[in-house]
Amino acid sequence: MQTFLGMILGALLLIVGVYLYDSIQTSEVANGQVALTNRTIVNWDVAAADWRALKVRAHDDWVRISEK
């Protein structure tokens, strides 16, 4: 149980760390030469859209399963 808790906590710390790093690196819109050196690690718009799609699909599947 401690191992799984540690893995979950580690994943959360990794996500928070990457988000903080990205928000510090690219606080303004990067153009030209700056874009090559200050690119974000994660495309957060795409990640948010994928997360929303996952939540909608999980909800729809839950409704479908619970109706049986």
Backbone as XML, in Angstrom:
<?xml version="1.0"?>
<chain id="A" units="angstrom">
  <residue number="1" name="MET">
    <atom name="N" x="0.824" y="-1.190" z="0.000"/>
    <atom name="CA" x="0.000" y="0.000" z="0.000"/>
    <atom name="C" x="0.872" y="1.260" z="0.000"/>
  </residue>
  <residue number="2" name="GLN">
    <atom name="N" x="1.947" y="1.231" z="0.761"/>
    <atom name="CA" x="2.834" y="2.392" z="0.819"/>
    <atom name="C" x="3.494" y="2.639" z="-0.539"/>
  </residue>
  <residue number="3" name="THR">
    <atom name="N" x="3.765" y="1.568" z="-1.265"/>
    <atom name="CA" x="4.384" y="1.706" z="-2.579"/>
    <atom name="C" x="3.452" y="2.444" z="-3.543"/>
  </residue>
  <residue number="4" name="PHE">
    <atom name="N" x="2.183" y="2.038" z="-3.561"/>
    <atom name="CA" x="1.221" y="2.696" z="-4.448"/>
    <atom name="C" x="1.004" y="4.152" z="-4.055"/>
  </residue>
  <residue number="5" name="LEU">
    <atom name="N" x="0.933" y="4.417" z="-2.770"/>
    <atom name="CA" x="0.788" y="5.789" z="-2.306"/>
    <atom name="C" x="2.002" y="6.627" z="-2.721"/>
  </residue>
  <residue number="6" name="GLY">
    <atom name="N" x="3.188" y="6.038" z="-2.607"/>
    <atom name="CA" x="4.410" y="6.728" z="-3.027"/>
    <atom name="C" x="4.428" y="7.014" z="-4.516"/>
  </residue>
  <residue number="7" name="MET">
    <atom name="N" x="3.946" y="6.057" z="-5.331"/>
    <atom name="CA" x="3.903" y="6.278" z="-6.776"/>
    <atom name="C" x="2.915" y="7.384" z="-7.133"/>
  </residue>
  <residue number="8" name="ILE">
    <atom name="N" x="1.763" y="7.392" z="-6.480"/>
    <atom name="CA" x="0.770" y="8.433" z="-6.746"/>
    <atom name="C" x="1.307" y="9.794" z="-6.321"/>
  </residue>
  <residue number="9" name="LEU">
    <atom name="N" x="1.903" y="9.860" z="-5.142"/>
    <atom name="CA" x="2.466" y="11.118" z="-4.663"/>
    <atom name="C" x="3.595" y="11.599" z="-5.581"/>
  </residue>
  <residue number="10" name="GLY">
    <atom name="N" x="4.437" y="10.687" z="-6.036"/>
    <atom name="CA" x="5.516" y="11.044" z="-6.953"/>
    <atom name="C" x="4.999" y="11.582" z="-8.274"/>
  </residue>
  <residue number="11" name="ALA">
    <atom name="N" x="3.948" y="10.954" z="-8.810"/>
    <atom name="CA" x="3.362" y="11.430" z="-10.068"/>
    <atom name="C" x="2.776" y="12.833" z="-9.890"/>
  </residue>
  <residue number="12" name="LEU">
    <atom name="N" x="2.093" y="13.046" z="-8.776"/>
    <atom name="CA" x="1.524" y="14.372" z="-8.526"/>
    <atom name="C" x="2.611" y="15.428" z="-8.373"/>
  </residue>
  <residue number="13" name="LEU">
    <atom name="N" x="3.677" y="15.093" z="-7.660"/>
    <atom name="CA" x="4.786" y="16.040" z="-7.510"/>
    <atom name="C" x="5.445" y="16.347" z="-8.849"/>
  </residue>
  <residue number="14" name="LEU">
    <atom name="N" x="5.562" y="15.338" z="-9.701"/>
    <atom name="CA" x="6.140" y="15.542" z="-11.027"/>
    <atom name="C" x="5.277" y="16.488" z="-11.852"/>
  </residue>
  <residue number="15" name="ILE">
    <atom name="N" x="3.972" y="16.271" z="-11.851"/>
    <atom name="CA" x="3.066" y="17.120" z="-12.621"/>
    <atom name="C" x="3.108" y="18.557" z="-12.118"/>
  </residue>
  <residue number="16" name="VAL">
    <atom name="N" x="3.063" y="18.726" z="-10.795"/>
    <atom name="CA" x="3.117" y="20.075" z="-10.226"/>
    <atom name="C" x="4.446" y="20.747" z="-10.561"/>
  </residue>
  <residue number="17" name="GLY">
    <atom name="N" x="5.538" y="20.008" z="-10.472"/>
    <atom name="CA" x="6.853" y="20.569" z="-10.784"/>
    <atom name="C" x="6.965" y="21.008" z="-12.234"/>
  </residue>
  <residue number="18" name="VAL">
    <atom name="N" x="6.488" y="20.185" z="-13.156"/>
    <atom name="CA" x="6.540" y="20.539" z="-14.578"/>
    <atom name="C" x="5.650" y="21.743" z="-14.853"/>
  </residue>
  <residue number="19" name="TYR">
    <atom name="N" x="4.477" y="21.785" z="-14.242"/>
    <atom name="CA" x="3.582" y="22.929" z="-14.436"/>
    <atom name="C" x="4.233" y="24.213" z="-13.933"/>
  </residue>
  <residue number="20" name="LEU">
    <atom name="N" x="4.832" y="24.170" z="-12.767"/>
    <atom name="CA" x="5.500" y="25.354" z="-12.233"/>
    <atom name="C" x="6.667" y="25.779" z="-13.119"/>
  </residue>
  <residue number="21" name="TYR">
    <atom name="N" x="7.463" y="24.820" z="-13.571"/>
    <atom name="CA" x="8.589" y="25.120" z="-14.454"/>
    <atom name="C" x="8.099" y="25.786" z="-15.738"/>
  </residue>
  <residue number="22" name="ASP">
    <atom name="N" x="7.043" y="25.223" z="-16.342"/>
    <atom name="CA" x="6.501" y="25.790" z="-17.576"/>
    <atom name="C" x="5.935" y="27.179" z="-17.349"/>
  </residue>
  <residue number="23" name="SER">
    <atom name="N" x="5.254" y="27.395" z="-16.239"/>
    <atom name="CA" x="4.653" y="28.702" z="-16.012"/>
    <atom name="C" x="5.714" y="29.768" z="-15.743"/>
  </residue>
  <residue number="24" name="ILE">
    <atom name="N" x="6.838" y="29.389" z="-15.190"/>
    <atom name="CA" x="7.921" y="30.347" z="-14.950"/>
    <atom name="C" x="8.681" y="30.638" z="-16.248"/>
  </residue>
  <residue number="25" name="GLN">
    <atom name="N" x="8.920" y="29.622" z="-17.051"/>
    <atom name="CA" x="9.713" y="29.771" z="-18.278"/>
    <atom name="C" x="9.004" y="30.610" z="-19.333"/>
  </residue>
  <residue number="26" name="THR">
    <atom name="N" x="7.721" y="30.434" z="-19.511"/>
    <atom name="CA" x="7.019" y="31.090" z="-20.611"/>
    <atom name="C" x="5.856" y="31.908" z="-20.072"/>
  </residue>
  <residue number="27" name="SER">
    <atom name="N" x="6.174" y="32.925" z="-19.301"/>
    <atom name="CA" x="5.120" y="33.764" z="-18.761"/>
    <atom name="C" x="4.542" y="34.699" z="-19.821"/>
  </residue>
  <residue number="28" name="GLU">
    <atom name="N" x="5.261" y="34.922" z="-20.905"/>
    <atom name="CA" x="4.789" y="35.736" z="-22.021"/>
    <atom name="C" x="4.833" y="34.895" z="-23.286"/>
  </residue>
  <residue number="29" name="VAL">
    <atom name="N" x="4.169" y="35.373" z="-24.314"/>
    <atom name="CA" x="4.169" y="34.650" z="-25.584"/>
    <atom name="C" x="5.567" y="34.707" z="-26.183"/>
  </residue>
  <residue number="30" name="ALA">
    <atom name="N" x="6.126" y="33.533" z="-26.482"/>
    <atom name="CA" x="7.482" y="33.464" z="-27.024"/>
    <atom name="C" x="7.439" y="33.517" z="-28.541"/>
  </residue>
  <residue number="31" name="ASN">
    <atom name="N" x="8.265" y="34.354" z="-29.125"/>
    <atom name="CA" x="8.344" y="34.505" z="-30.575"/>
    <atom name="C" x="9.801" y="34.431" z="-31.019"/>
  </residue>
  <residue number="32" name="GLY">
    <atom name="N" x="9.995" y="34.021" z="-32.258"/>
    <atom name="CA" x="11.329" y="34.052" z="-32.871"/>
    <atom name="C" x="12.353" y="33.207" z="-32.146"/>
  </residue>
  <residue number="33" name="GLN">
    <atom name="N" x="13.537" y="33.786" z="-31.899"/>
    <atom name="CA" x="14.635" y="33.073" z="-31.254"/>
    <atom name="C" x="14.292" y="32.648" z="-29.836"/>
  </residue>
  <residue number="34" name="VAL">
    <atom name="N" x="13.479" y="33.427" z="-29.157"/>
    <atom name="CA" x="13.105" y="33.100" z="-27.781"/>
    <atom name="C" x="12.307" y="31.805" z="-27.736"/>
  </residue>
  <residue number="35" name="ALA">
    <atom name="N" x="11.511" y="31.566" z="-28.767"/>
    <atom name="CA" x="10.681" y="30.364" z="-28.801"/>
    <atom name="C" x="11.527" y="29.103" z="-28.828"/>
  </residue>
  <residue number="36" name="LEU">
    <atom name="N" x="12.714" y="29.168" z="-29.399"/>
    <atom name="CA" x="13.561" y="27.984" z="-29.457"/>
    <atom name="C" x="14.147" y="27.625" z="-28.095"/>
  </residue>
  <residue number="37" name="THR">
    <atom name="N" x="14.418" y="28.608" z="-27.258"/>
    <atom name="CA" x="15.048" y="28.336" z="-25.974"/>
    <atom name="C" x="14.063" y="28.233" z="-24.822"/>
  </residue>
  <residue number="38" name="ASN">
    <atom name="N" x="12.888" y="28.857" z="-24.932"/>
    <atom name="CA" x="11.933" y="28.886" z="-23.824"/>
    <atom name="C" x="10.633" y="28.163" z="-24.146"/>
  </residue>
  <residue number="39" name="ARG">
    <atom name="N" x="10.720" y="27.026" z="-24.791"/>
    <atom name="CA" x="9.509" y="26.278" z="-25.099"/>
    <atom name="C" x="9.026" y="25.537" z="-23.857"/>
  </residue>
  <residue number="40" name="THR">
    <atom name="N" x="7.711" y="25.355" z="-23.754"/>
    <atom name="CA" x="7.164" y="24.618" z="-22.618"/>
    <atom name="C" x="7.409" y="23.126" z="-22.789"/>
  </residue>
  <residue number="41" name="ILE">
    <atom name="N" x="7.407" y="22.420" z="-21.688"/>
    <atom name="CA" x="7.580" y="20.971" z="-21.721"/>
    <atom name="C" x="6.275" y="20.307" z="-22.148"/>
  </residue>
  <residue number="42" name="VAL">
    <atom name="N" x="5.154" y="20.806" z="-21.653"/>
    <atom name="CA" x="3.851" y="20.212" z="-21.898"/>
    <atom name="C" x="2.944" y="21.232" z="-22.578"/>
  </residue>
  <residue number="43" name="ASN">
    <atom name="N" x="2.197" y="20.794" z="-23.570"/>
    <atom name="CA" x="1.187" y="21.642" z="-24.184"/>
    <atom name="C" x="-0.067" y="21.535" z="-23.311"/>
  </residue>
  <residue number="44" name="TRP">
    <atom name="N" x="-0.257" y="22.478" z="-22.413"/>
    <atom name="CA" x="-1.293" y="22.382" z="-21.384"/>
    <atom name="C" x="-2.695" y="22.482" z="-21.968"/>
  </residue>
  <residue number="45" name="ASP">
    <atom name="N" x="-2.878" y="23.161" z="-23.098"/>
    <atom name="CA" x="-4.199" y="23.222" z="-23.723"/>
    <atom name="C" x="-4.630" y="21.840" z="-24.203"/>
  </residue>
  <residue number="46" name="VAL">
    <atom name="N" x="-3.722" y="21.120" z="-24.819"/>
    <atom name="CA" x="-4.021" y="19.775" z="-25.296"/>
    <atom name="C" x="-4.253" y="18.838" z="-24.113"/>
  </residue>
  <residue number="47" name="ALA">
    <atom name="N" x="-3.437" y="18.966" z="-23.068"/>
    <atom name="CA" x="-3.604" y="18.126" z="-21.882"/>
    <atom name="C" x="-4.960" y="18.370" z="-21.226"/>
  </residue>
  <residue number="48" name="ALA">
    <atom name="N" x="-5.403" y="19.619" z="-21.165"/>
    <atom name="CA" x="-6.708" y="19.937" z="-20.576"/>
    <atom name="C" x="-7.840" y="19.366" z="-21.424"/>
  </residue>
  <residue number="49" name="ALA">
    <atom name="N" x="-7.729" y="19.463" z="-22.739"/>
    <atom name="CA" x="-8.765" y="18.918" z="-23.617"/>
    <atom name="C" x="-8.835" y="17.400" z="-23.494"/>
  </residue>
  <residue number="50" name="ASP">
    <atom name="N" x="-7.684" y="16.739" z="-23.427"/>
    <atom name="CA" x="-7.660" y="15.285" z="-23.257"/>
    <atom name="C" x="-8.247" y="14.883" z="-21.915"/>
  </residue>
  <residue number="51" name="TRP">
    <atom name="N" x="-7.965" y="15.652" z="-20.866"/>
    <atom name="CA" x="-8.501" y="15.356" z="-19.540"/>
    <atom name="C" x="-10.024" y="15.481" z="-19.537"/>
  </residue>
  <residue number="52" name="ARG">
    <atom name="N" x="-10.544" y="16.542" z="-20.179"/>
    <atom name="CA" x="-11.995" y="16.709" z="-20.272"/>
    <atom name="C" x="-12.627" y="15.547" z="-21.038"/>
  </residue>
  <residue number="53" name="ALA">
    <atom name="N" x="-12.011" y="15.137" z="-22.136"/>
    <atom name="CA" x="-12.537" y="14.026" z="-22.929"/>
    <atom name="C" x="-12.524" y="12.733" z="-22.111"/>
  </residue>
  <residue number="54" name="LEU">
    <atom name="N" x="-11.488" y="12.516" z="-21.324"/>
    <atom name="CA" x="-11.412" y="11.325" z="-20.478"/>
    <atom name="C" x="-12.519" y="11.337" z="-19.429"/>
  </residue>
  <residue number="55" name="LYS">
    <atom name="N" x="-12.765" y="12.504" z="-18.808"/>
    <atom name="CA" x="-13.817" y="12.596" z="-17.798"/>
    <atom name="C" x="-15.194" y="12.344" z="-18.402"/>
  </residue>
  <residue number="56" name="VAL">
    <atom name="N" x="-15.448" y="12.900" z="-19.596"/>
    <atom name="CA" x="-16.739" y="12.698" z="-20.255"/>
    <atom name="C" x="-16.925" y="11.234" z="-20.613"/>
  </residue>
  <residue number="57" name="ARG">
    <atom name="N" x="-15.890" y="10.609" z="-21.132"/>
    <atom name="CA" x="-15.994" y="9.197" z="-21.505"/>
    <atom name="C" x="-16.200" y="8.319" z="-20.278"/>
  </residue>
  <residue number="58" name="ALA">
    <atom name="N" x="-15.474" y="8.605" z="-19.189"/>
    <atom name="CA" x="-15.644" y="7.824" z="-17.964"/>
    <atom name="C" x="-17.056" y="7.991" z="-17.415"/>
  </residue>
  <residue number="59" name="HIS">
    <atom name="N" x="-17.585" y="9.205" z="-17.447"/>
    <atom name="CA" x="-18.949" y="9.447" z="-16.977"/>
    <atom name="C" x="-19.963" y="8.702" z="-17.839"/>
  </residue>
  <residue number="60" name="ASP">
    <atom name="N" x="-19.816" y="8.773" z="-19.149"/>
    <atom name="CA" x="-20.734" y="8.083" z="-20.051"/>
    <atom name="C" x="-20.682" y="6.572" z="-19.844"/>
  </residue>
  <residue number="61" name="ASP">
    <atom name="N" x="-19.478" y="6.032" z="-19.681"/>
    <atom name="CA" x="-19.337" y="4.595" z="-19.432"/>
    <atom name="C" x="-19.955" y="4.207" z="-18.089"/>
  </residue>
  <residue number="62" name="TRP">
    <atom name="N" x="-19.782" y="5.051" z="-17.078"/>
    <atom name="CA" x="-20.351" y="4.766" z="-15.770"/>
    <atom name="C" x="-21.879" y="4.741" z="-15.852"/>
  </residue>
  <residue number="63" name="VAL">
    <atom name="N" x="-22.452" y="5.695" z="-16.562"/>
    <atom name="CA" x="-23.907" y="5.722" z="-16.723"/>
    <atom name="C" x="-24.376" y="4.470" z="-17.457"/>
  </residue>
  <residue number="64" name="ARG">
    <atom name="N" x="-23.670" y="4.097" z="-18.503"/>
    <atom name="CA" x="-24.041" y="2.917" z="-19.290"/>
    <atom name="C" x="-23.960" y="1.655" z="-18.436"/>
  </residue>
  <residue number="65" name="ILE">
    <atom name="N" x="-22.901" y="1.520" z="-17.634"/>
    <atom name="CA" x="-22.722" y="0.327" z="-16.809"/>
    <atom name="C" x="-23.755" y="0.293" z="-15.675"/>
  </residue>
  <residue number="66" name="SER">
    <atom name="N" x="-24.027" y="1.442" z="-15.069"/>
    <atom name="CA" x="-24.933" y="1.471" z="-13.926"/>
    <atom name="C" x="-26.391" y="1.261" z="-14.330"/>
  </residue>
  <residue number="67" name="GLU">
    <atom name="N" x="-26.729" y="1.442" z="-15.604"/>
    <atom name="CA" x="-28.094" y="1.206" z="-16.052"/>
    <atom name="C" x="-28.420" y="-0.273" z="-16.149"/>
  </residue>
  <residue number="68" name="LYS">
    <atom name="N" x="-27.429" y="-1.127" z="-16.205"/>
    <atom name="CA" x="-27.674" y="-2.577" z="-16.365"/>
    <atom name="C" x="-28.132" y="-3.215" z="-15.087"/>
  </residue>
</chain>
